[in-house]
Amino acid sequence: MKKNKKPVGLETKRRRYGYIFVTHWALGLILFFAYPLFSSIIYAFNDVTIGSGTIDKEFVGLVYFKKILIEDPNYLDNLRDSVVQLLYSLPIIIALSLVLAVLLNKKFRGRAIFRSIFFLPVLISSSAVIRILTDSPIYMNLTSGEGMIDYESIITNLDVPSMITPFLTFMLSSVMSLVWNCGVQIILFLAGLQSIPDSLYEVSKIEGANKWEEFWMITIPCLRNIISLVIVFTMIELFTSSENVVVTNAYSLMVSQKFGESSAMLWFYFVIVISVIGTVFVLFNRFSKKKWE
């Protein structure tokens, strides 16, 4: 007698669909990304020269790592600046994206237009238009905040202590640049907000909870997985930004066909990036995510 098959549960079906959706990405990773990745590891320990149809490698060991860490006076400073930029940019982008997503999730006229406006920088930055805009002084003013508002004079007139004036000036002048980087994060938070059942908010109103309590007791706990995703995505985006000095310097070396030094620079940077991302992710899960489960 044939055994009756057990019914497949909903979670199992969802898991299968997830595997199907990532199959093409996994195949692309194996076929087109794995070989260049391992080749770059080999290049970091070799002196690479490109011949006529061949790539010649001469093993030099840790020479390039010693060069960037000991002889290069700017590499470690650039690493420090990248990490510091992450530490102040990450919480601002997360908080700003979440607040904007909550506002854009409300029902009001022109909601679709405002959503498009906040996502427009992502579309522009991923197209050829950005090549023209980056050379424009208007674009530079919008993204850097320079030449638009004299924040330093405003802060000085408010009798703010001189010790924190440069920090506040820098933060205010960076607002436009940070808003420019919030497009994808807003979309992710919007998707998470729309998945929260309305019944939870209805029950909270019956219990007498105010909006502030709803935000911290319902919205944030329900978005805990989305917040984890946004944190990782934002950190990777900041570390691999075209404005990152470490990345641009490595790219310049690559253009100059200094593949060994460029690979060593990027792989050491990759180790630092993975360490920072792992630390932030573990701390988030340890002190925040478990409290919301």
Secondary structure as UniProt FT lines:
FT   HELIX           10..28
FT   HELIX           29..33
FT   HELIX           34..43
FT   TURN            44..45
FT   STRAND          46..50
FT   STRAND          55..59
FT   TURN            61..62
FT   HELIX           63..66
FT   HELIX           67..71
FT   HELIX           75..104
FT   TURN            109..110
FT   HELIX           111..125
FT   HELIX           129..133
FT   TURN            134..135
FT   HELIX           137..144
FT   TURN            146..148
FT   HELIX           151..157
FT   TURN            158..159
FT   TURN            162..164
FT   HELIX           165..173
FT   HELIX           175..180
FT   HELIX           183..194
FT   HELIX           198..206
FT   TURN            207..208
FT   HELIX           211..214
FT   HELIX           215..219
FT   HELIX           220..222
FT   HELIX           224..239
FT   TURN            242..243
FT   HELIX           245..255
FT   TURN            256..257
FT   HELIX           259..284
FT   HELIX           285..289
FT   HELIX           290..292
//
